[in-house]
Amino acid sequence: MKLSQRFAILLGLGSIAIFCYGMVLFLPKENAELNKMFEHSHDEDAFDKNHDVLSNQDGKLHVNSLTLPNKLHSNDALADNANIKDASQRRKIDEIAKDHLAAIEEANRVLSMKAQIEADKAKILQQEHEKMLNQLAQAGSYKVEPYDYKRGEPKDPSILEKRNAIKEMMKFAWDGYKKHAWGSNELRPVSLRKHSANIFGSANTGATIVDALDTLYIMGLIDEFDDAKKWVHESLDMNSRTDISVFEVNIRFIGGLLSAYFLSGDPIFMNQAKSIADKLSPAFNSPSGIPYALVNPITGKTKNWGWASGGCSVLSEFGSLHLEFSMLTRITGDKSYLDKVLKIREILKKMDKPNGLYFNYINPKTGAWGQRHASVGALGDSFYEYLLKTWLLSGKTDHTAKEMYDSAVKAIESNMIKKSPGGLTYIGEYKNSRVEPKMGHLTCFAGGMFALGAKYADDEKHYLDLAAEITHTCHESYERTPLKIGPEAFGFTGNEAVAVRANEKYYILRPEVIESYFIMWRITKDPKYRQWGWEAAQAINKHCRVESGFSGIKNVYEEKPQYDDVQQSFLLAETFKYLYLLFSDDDLISLDEWVFNTEAHPFPVVR
């Protein structure tokens, strides 16, 4: 019998016992009789002062000593107190009191049993925690062999041609960055200048170089990979004087370096990943154990985003550290990395979840929820992704992660997944018990997530169908623009799957829709996903390609694009990688052997 089943049985028995106790305690006839007998008590002041038959002290139920003297073992004392002379009445009081005492004893037994159950659950969770720590720590001498990237070549000439076209787009973006922004975080491909978002801090930390490492390797661009490796060895230093984003640095830098290590076997990448992770460690020093969003890598000072619900940490950020930190423990043998993220999980598992939902904000000082908002897009997305992928990465042994994923998906489906008047399935934003009929481009990864988890769900067909419906909706958001490129967000009132607000009409080279095409193709082999992916690749190449790279677009509904002049690092890390793998055979980064982090950096499954 599974442990969870034993818990359920024990809790059920406990509930029955408490119910029985309540029936005895509050039985109208007997209590009315008892009250009637006490109406003529000569010691009314003492009785009124101690009128409660029961009290609750130290988590246990007790009989009030003045109301029922000496726990009713002395009938004479009871008779004196109540001035009851009739023997039959005394016997009836004694019987009722004994019933009450028996119920109290049973209730105390149940309370003790429930406390023991909770203690056992905590002990088991801690044992699982220690087991995972020890298993991964034992792999401290873990070594990798270089991965054979010369695989996955499709036999169909038309598919091979498409794959080569994606490879050319990647090289064009890389060459532009190398020529005009080498060592900086990103390229401005129109003005041919360097660019850096505030998430990377003030230093030139080569975000594009680190983010692109594994894509270069997988595509067989080995000369370019070697140039990037040399820069990482000689120049990479997370030495920003301003704050850096723990989440972004984790998924792009630590994730990119770890993936490069697992693919190439070069310890340079492992050492750099560990060094950067150590600079993020002060973020975890909060009263609750929930990490802060920002850390200064030089001073170690931490804080949260000013906009995040009164100083809260963001679910998608602190909930998307597990894959990388567990891999650090795996390759270094240092338990501290996995320990940090397991503590986050323990906190989330214990928290009350109204309607089963995880809200987007948690206060790191109090450990309490912030605003009652939930999202599978911005602020929430990759937390759910990491629950499923943590289980997959563990070789399907981390059952706590899978249980949390399954319950989260059920809550999402019950509360947030809707059907539009036009028949499009979408995942809305949950705000204060209402669902906003809008979906973000970021949310479009969920089609792939549901498909990836469908094989292991109670109803595989249901979740595959749901994945297909969501992916179809996201494809419609592309199809309904003149450029055939989807907007940042789109609504379902009036013109469906179309952006309404001006600040939602942009496209910044995001990968999420193409990510779902890739996973849906790998799992279903429906050729439409390759066709949709090719249409998206052609649209990006036609409308986003500029003189020395690719730029985001300010409004996808204008036929003549206006550029934002930023080549995001995730274009090279995710968008081009997913397109390349979409047109490769399944043995290149097999989904059975590798798990992608939320920046598309693949990690090998633990065996």
DRENDREN-171194 format. One record per residue (C-alpha): residue in three letters; x, y, z. Coordinates in steps of 0.2 Angstrom, whole numbers, always signed. Layout:
 type    px    py    pz
  ala     X     Y     Z
...
***
This chain:
 type    px    py    pz
  met    +0    +0    +0
  lys    +7   +17    -5
  leu   +11   +29    +9
  ser    -2   +42    +3
  gln   -15   +29    +4
  arg   -11   +25   +22
  phe   -12   +43   +26
  ala   -29   +44   +18
  ile   -35   +29   +28
  leu   -29   +36   +44
  leu   -36   +53   +41
  gly   -53   +45   +37
  leu   -53   +35   +53
  gly   -48   +51   +63
  ser   -62   +61   +55
  ile   -75   +47   +60
  ala   -69   +47   +78
  ile   -70   +66   +79
  phe   -88   +65   +72
  cys   -93   +52   +84
  tyr   -86   +63   +98
  gly   -96   +78   +92
  met  -112   +68   +92
  val  -109   +62  +110
  leu  -104   +79  +116
  phe  -118   +89  +108
  leu  -132   +76  +108
  pro  -147   +87  +112
  lys  -157   +75  +123
  glu  -143   +71  +135
  asn  -136   +88  +136
  ala  -153   +96  +139
  glu  -156   +83  +153
  leu  -139   +87  +160
  asn  -142  +106  +160
  lys  -159  +103  +168
  met  -151   +94  +182
  phe  -138  +108  +185
  glu  -151  +122  +185
  his  -154  +121  +204
  ser  -135  +120  +209
  his  -132  +129  +226
  asp  -114  +134  +219
  glu  -120  +144  +204
  asp  -106  +156  +204
  ala   -93  +142  +204
  phe  -103  +133  +190
  asp  -105  +149  +180
  lys   -87  +153  +181
  asn   -82  +135  +175
  his   -97  +131  +163
  asp   -87  +123  +149
  val   -87  +104  +151
  leu   -72  +105  +139
  ser   -56  +115  +137
  asn   -42  +114  +124
  gln   -24  +115  +131
  asp    -8  +111  +122
  gly   -18  +104  +108
  lys   -27   +91  +119
  leu   -45   +91  +125
  his   -48   +91  +144
  val   -63   +90  +156
  asn   -66  +106  +167
  ser   -61  +101  +185
  leu   -75  +111  +194
  thr   -89  +106  +182
  leu   -85   +88  +184
  pro   -74   +86  +200
  asn   -60   +73  +200
  lys   -65   +68  +182
  leu   -81   +61  +189
  his   -73   +47  +199
  ser   -82   +54  +215
  asn  -101   +53  +214
  asp  -102   +61  +231
  ala   -92   +77  +225
  leu  -103   +78  +210
  ala  -119   +77  +220
  asp  -113   +90  +232
  asn  -109  +102  +218
  ala  -125  +100  +209
  asn  -136   +97  +224
  ile  -144   +81  +216
  lys  -151   +68  +228
  asp  -159   +57  +217
  ala  -149   +41  +213
  ser  -156   +38  +196
  gln  -151   +56  +191
  arg  -134   +53  +198
  arg  -132   +37  +188
  lys  -138   +46  +172
  ile  -125   +60  +175
  asp  -112   +47  +178
  glu  -116   +38  +162
  ile  -116   +54  +152
  ala  -100   +60  +159
  lys   -92   +43  +156
  asp   -97   +44  +138
  his   -90   +62  +137
  leu   -74   +56  +144
  ala   -73   +41  +132
  ala   -76   +53  +118
  ile   -62   +65  +124
  glu   -50   +51  +125
  glu   -54   +45  +108
  ala   -52   +63  +101
  asn   -36   +65  +110
  arg   -30   +49  +102
  val   -35   +55   +85
  leu   -27   +72   +88
  ser   -11   +63   +93
  met   -13   +51   +78
  lys   -15   +66   +66
  ala    +1   +75   +74
  gln   +10   +59   +71
  ile    +5   +58   +53
  glu   +11   +76   +50
  ala   +27   +72   +58
  asp   +29   +56   +48
  lys   +25   +66   +32
  ala   +38   +79   +36
  lys   +51   +65   +40
  ile   +48   +56   +24
  leu   +49   +73   +14
  gln   +66   +76   +23
  gln   +71   +58   +19
  glu   +67   +61    +1
  his   +77   +77    +2
  glu   +92   +68    +9
  lys   +91   +54    -3
  met   +92   +65   -18
  leu  +106   +75   -10
  asn  +116   +59    -7
  gln  +112   +52   -24
  leu  +118   +67   -34
  ala  +132   +71   -22
  gln  +139   +53   -26
  ala  +140   +58   -44
  gly  +153   +71   -40
  ser  +166   +63   -51
  tyr  +153   +63   -65
  lys  +162   +64   -82
  val  +155   +67   -99
  glu  +161   +62  -116
  pro  +159   +74  -131
  tyr  +141   +72  -139
  asp  +141   +67  -157
  tyr  +132   +81  -165
  lys  +134   +73  -182
  arg  +117   +64  -181
  gly   +99   +68  -184
  glu  +102   +72  -202
  pro   +85   +70  -211
  lys   +85   +59  -227
  asp   +71   +69  -235
  pro   +81   +82  -246
  ser   +67   +95  -243
  ile   +68   +94  -224
  leu   +87   +94  -225
  glu   +86  +110  -235
  lys   +75  +118  -222
  arg   +87  +113  -208
  asn  +102  +120  -218
  ala   +92  +136  -220
  ile   +90  +138  -201
  lys  +108  +134  -199
  glu  +112  +149  -211
  met  +101  +160  -201
  met  +110  +156  -185
  lys  +127  +159  -192
  phe  +121  +176  -199
  ala  +115  +181  -182
  trp  +131  +175  -174
  asp  +143  +183  -187
  gly  +134  +200  -184
  tyr  +136  +199  -166
  lys  +154  +194  -167
  lys  +158  +208  -179
  his  +149  +222  -170
  ala  +146  +217  -151
  trp  +159  +204  -146
  gly  +160  +202  -128
  ser  +144  +213  -124
  asn  +128  +205  -119
  glu  +118  +208  -135
  leu  +119  +216  -152
  arg  +109  +231  -159
  pro  +108  +224  -177
  val  +102  +240  -185
  ser  +113  +253  -177
  leu  +127  +241  -176
  arg  +131  +244  -158
  lys  +132  +235  -141
  his  +116  +232  -131
  ser  +113  +226  -113
  ala   +97  +224  -103
  asn   +97  +228   -85
  ile   +94  +210   -81
  phe  +113  +207   -85
  gly  +119  +221   -74
  ser  +132  +234   -80
  ala  +146  +223   -86
  asn  +150  +215  -103
  thr  +147  +197   -98
  gly  +144  +190  -116
  ala  +126  +184  -113
  thr  +124  +180  -132
  ile  +140  +170  -132
  val  +135  +159  -117
  asp  +117  +157  -123
  ala  +123  +152  -140
  leu  +136  +139  -135
  asp  +126  +123  -136
  thr  +116  +129  -152
  leu  +133  +131  -160
  tyr  +139  +114  -155
  ile  +122  +105  -160
  met  +123  +113  -177
  gly  +141  +108  -180
  leu  +147  +126  -180
  ile  +163  +120  -171
  asp  +174  +135  -176
  glu  +162  +147  -169
  phe  +160  +136  -154
  asp  +179  +136  -151
  asp  +179  +155  -152
  ala  +165  +156  -139
  lys  +174  +143  -128
  lys  +190  +154  -129
  trp  +181  +169  -123
  val  +172  +160  -109
  his  +189  +154  -103
  glu  +198  +170  -104
  ser  +185  +184  -102
  leu  +169  +178   -93
  asp  +168  +186   -76
  met  +151  +190   -68
  asn  +158  +207   -61
  ser  +144  +219   -63
  arg  +144  +233   -51
  thr  +125  +234   -52
  asp  +112  +221   -48
  ile  +109  +206   -59
  ser   +94  +195   -61
  val   +95  +178   -52
  phe   +83  +170   -64
  glu   +90  +176   -80
  val  +108  +173   -75
  asn  +103  +156   -70
  ile   +94  +150   -85
  arg  +105  +159   -98
  phe  +123  +158   -90
  ile  +122  +143   -78
  gly  +111  +134   -90
  gly  +121  +138  -105
  leu  +137  +133   -97
  leu  +131  +117   -90
  ser  +124  +112  -107
  ala  +140  +116  -115
  tyr  +149  +105  -103
  phe  +137   +91  -105
  leu  +139   +92  -124
  ser  +158   +95  -125
  gly  +165   +87  -109
  asp  +176  +103  -107
  pro  +178  +107   -88
  ile  +180  +125   -92
  phe  +161  +127   -93
  met  +158  +117   -77
  asn  +170  +128   -67
  gln  +162  +144   -74
  ala  +145  +138   -70
  lys  +150  +134   -52
  ser  +158  +151   -50
  ile  +143  +161   -56
  ala  +131  +150   -45
  asp  +141  +155   -30
  lys  +139  +173   -34
  leu  +120  +170   -34
  ser  +120  +162   -17
  pro  +117  +177    -6
  ala  +100  +178   -14
  phe   +94  +163    -4
  asn   +98  +171   +13
  ser   +80  +177   +16
  pro   +70  +173   +32
  ser   +59  +161   +23
  gly   +71  +153   +11
  ile   +63  +160    -4
  pro   +77  +169   -14
  tyr   +77  +187   -19
  ala   +76  +192   -37
  leu   +91  +203   -38
  val  +109  +201   -31
  asn  +124  +212   -33
  pro  +138  +200   -37
  ile  +152  +210   -30
  thr  +144  +216   -13
  gly  +131  +202   -11
  lys  +117  +214    -7
  thr  +100  +207   -12
  lys   +83  +214   -16
  asn   +67  +212   -26
  trp   +59  +220   -40
  gly   +51  +237   -35
  trp   +35  +232   -45
  ala   +33  +215   -38
  ser   +18  +216   -26
  gly   +25  +225   -12
  gly   +43  +217   -11
  cys   +38  +199   -16
  ser   +48  +187   -26
  val   +41  +180   -42
  leu   +35  +162   -44
  ser   +42  +159   -61
  glu   +59  +166   -56
  phe   +63  +157   -40
  gly   +53  +142   -46
  ser   +65  +140   -61
  leu   +81  +136   -52
  his   +79  +117   -49
  leu   +86  +110   -65
  glu  +102  +120   -65
  phe  +106  +118   -46
  ser  +102  +100   -46
  met  +114   +98   -60
  leu  +127  +108   -51
  thr  +126   +95   -36
  arg  +127   +81   -49
  ile  +143   +86   -57
  thr  +152   +94   -42
  gly  +146   +83   -27
  asp  +142   +99   -17
  lys  +125   +96    -9
  ser  +122  +114    -5
  tyr  +116  +118   -23
  leu  +102  +105   -23
  asp   +98  +109    -4
  lys   +94  +127    -8
  val   +81  +122   -21
  leu   +73  +108   -11
  lys   +70  +120    +2
  ile   +60  +131   -10
  arg   +50  +116   -15
  glu   +46  +111    +3
  ile   +40  +129    +7
  leu   +28  +129    -9
  lys   +22  +111    -5
  lys   +16  +116   +13
  met    +8  +132    +8
  asp   -11  +134    +7
  lys   -16  +134   -12
  pro   -34  +141   -14
  asn   -42  +131   -28
  gly   -26  +122   -30
  leu   -17  +137   -38
  tyr    +0  +144   -35
  phe    +0  +163   -35
  asn   +13  +173   -44
  tyr   +20  +182   -29
  ile   +27  +176   -12
  asn   +35  +188    +1
  pro   +52  +181    +5
  lys   +52  +188   +23
  thr   +35  +181   +28
  gly   +33  +166   +16
  ala   +15  +172   +13
  trp    +7  +174    -4
  gly    +6  +192   -12
  gln    -8  +197   -24
  arg   -20  +183   -28
  his   -15  +182   -46
  ala   -10  +166   -56
  ser    -3  +164   -73
  val    +4  +151   -85
  gly   +12  +165   -94
  ala   +23  +179   -87
  leu   +27  +178   -69
  gly   +22  +160   -67
  asp   +26  +150   -83
  ser   +42  +141   -81
  phe   +38  +136   -63
  tyr   +26  +123   -70
  glu   +38  +118   -83
  tyr   +51  +114   -70
  leu   +40  +103   -60
  leu   +38   +91   -74
  lys   +55   +92   -81
  thr   +63   +90   -63
  trp   +54   +73   -63
  leu   +60   +69   -80
  leu   +78   +74   -77
  ser   +78   +63   -62
  gly   +75   +48   -72
  lys   +57   +49   -66
  thr   +62   +45   -48
  asp   +58   +63   -40
  his   +40   +58   -37
  thr   +36   +74   -26
  ala   +39   +85   -42
  lys   +28   +74   -52
  glu   +14   +75   -39
  met   +15   +94   -38
  tyr   +15   +95   -57
  asp    -1   +84   -58
  ser   -10   +93   -45
  ala    -5  +110   -53
  val   -11  +105   -70
  lys   -28  +100   -63
  ala   -30  +116   -55
  ile   -25  +126   -71
  glu   -37  +116   -81
  ser   -51  +119   -68
  asn   -48  +137   -66
  met   -39  +145   -80
  ile   -42  +135   -97
  lys   -57  +142  -107
  lys   -65  +141  -124
  ser   -68  +157  -134
  pro   -84  +160  -143
  gly   -75  +156  -159
  gly   -70  +139  -152
  leu   -51  +143  -148
  thr   -44  +135  -132
  tyr   -34  +147  -122
  ile   -26  +149  -104
  gly   -32  +165   -97
  glu   -24  +176   -83
  tyr   -32  +172   -66
  lys   -35  +188   -55
  asn   -44  +188   -39
  ser   -55  +173   -44
  arg   -59  +180   -62
  val   -51  +174   -78
  glu   -45  +188   -90
  pro   -49  +182  -108
  lys   -31  +185  -114
  met   -16  +174  -117
  gly    +2  +179  -119
  his   +15  +173  -131
  leu   +25  +166  -116
  thr   +10  +155  -112
  cys   +12  +146  -129
  phe   +25  +135  -122
  ala   +11  +126  -113
  gly    +6  +116  -128
  gly   +23  +108  -128
  met   +22  +106  -109
  phe    +6   +97  -109
  ala   +11   +86  -124
  leu   +27   +81  -115
  gly   +18   +76   -99
  ala    +3   +68  -108
  lys   +12   +51  -109
  tyr   +13   +50   -90
  ala    -4   +57   -86
  asp   -20   +47   -81
  asp   -28   +51   -98
  glu   -15   +53  -112
  lys   -27   +57  -126
  his   -35   +71  -116
  tyr   -19   +80  -113
  leu   -12   +77  -130
  asp   -29   +85  -137
  leu   -27   +99  -125
  ala    -9  +102  -131
  ala   -15  +102  -149
  glu   -29  +114  -145
  ile   -17  +127  -136
  thr    -4  +125  -150
  his   -17  +128  -163
  thr   -23  +144  -154
  cys    -5  +150  -154
  his    -3  +147  -172
  glu   -19  +157  -175
  ser   -11  +172  -167
  tyr    +3  +171  -180
  glu    -9  +167  -194
  arg   -20  +182  -191
  thr    -6  +195  -193
  pro    +0  +202  -210
  leu   +18  +197  -206
  lys   +13  +179  -200
  ile   +22  +183  -184
  gly   +12  +183  -168
  pro   +11  +197  -155
  glu   +16  +198  -137
  ala    -2  +195  -131
  phe   -19  +192  -139
  gly   -37  +192  -133
  phe   -53  +183  -136
  thr   -66  +196  -136
  gly   -71  +203  -153
  asn   -57  +199  -165
  glu   -50  +183  -157
  ala   -31  +178  -155
  val   -27  +196  -160
  ala   -18  +210  -150
  val   -29  +225  -145
  arg   -17  +236  -135
  ala    -3  +245  -144
  asn    +9  +238  -131
  glu    +5  +220  -135
  lys    +8  +221  -153
  tyr   +27  +218  -153
  tyr   +37  +203  -157
  ile   +55  +201  -149
  leu   +60  +185  -157
  arg   +52  +174  -144
  pro   +53  +155  -146
  glu   +38  +149  -136
  val   +26  +145  -151
  ile   +40  +136  -161
  glu   +45  +127  -145
  ser   +27  +119  -145
  tyr   +28  +115  -163
  phe   +45  +106  -160
  ile   +38   +95  -146
  met   +22   +92  -154
  trp   +31   +86  -170
  arg   +42   +75  -159
  ile   +28   +67  -150
  thr   +14   +66  -163
  lys   +23   +66  -180
  asp    +9   +77  -187
  pro   +17   +86  -202
  lys    +8  +102  -199
  tyr   +19  +106  -185
  arg   +34  +106  -197
  gln   +24  +116  -209
  trp   +19  +129  -196
  gly   +38  +130  -190
  trp   +44  +133  -208
  glu   +31  +147  -211
  ala   +37  +155  -195
  ala   +55  +153  -200
  gln   +52  +161  -217
  ala   +42  +175  -209
  ile   +57  +179  -196
  asn   +69  +178  -210
  lys   +59  +190  -221
  his   +53  +203  -209
  cys   +66  +202  -194
  arg   +82  +200  -204
  val   +92  +217  -206
  glu  +110  +221  -211
  ser  +119  +212  -198
  gly  +107  +201  -188
  phe   +89  +200  -183
  ser   +78  +213  -174
  gly   +62  +213  -165
  ile   +47  +221  -172
  lys   +37  +235  -164
  asn   +20  +231  -172
  val   +16  +214  -181
  tyr    +1  +221  -189
  glu   +10  +234  -199
  glu   +15  +227  -216
  lys   +31  +238  -216
  pro   +40  +233  -200
  gln   +47  +245  -187
  tyr   +62  +238  -178
  asp   +66  +238  -160
  asp   +85  +236  -164
  val   +89  +222  -152
  gln   +94  +204  -156
  gln   +89  +195  -141
  ser  +101  +182  -135
  phe   +87  +169  -134
  leu   +85  +170  -152
  leu  +101  +160  -154
  ala   +98  +150  -138
  glu   +80  +145  -141
  thr   +71  +150  -157
  phe   +85  +144  -169
  lys   +89  +129  -159
  tyr   +70  +123  -159
  leu   +69  +126  -177
  tyr   +84  +116  -181
  leu   +79  +102  -171
  leu   +61  +103  -178
  phe   +69   +98  -195
  ser   +81   +85  -188
  asp   +78   +67  -184
  asp   +74   +62  -167
  asp   +91   +55  -162
  leu   +98   +73  -161
  ile   +95   +78  -143
  ser   +82   +64  -140
  leu   +67   +69  -128
  asp   +70   +52  -120
  glu   +88   +56  -115
  trp   +88   +75  -113
  val   +78   +88  -104
  phe   +78  +107  -110
  asn   +79  +120   -97
  thr   +67  +135  -100
  glu   +81  +144  -110
  ala   +82  +128  -121
  his   +98  +122  -114
  pro   +98  +103  -114
  phe  +103   +92   -99
  pro  +106   +73   -99
  val   +93   +63   -90
  val  +100   +55   -74
  arg  +102   +37   -75
***
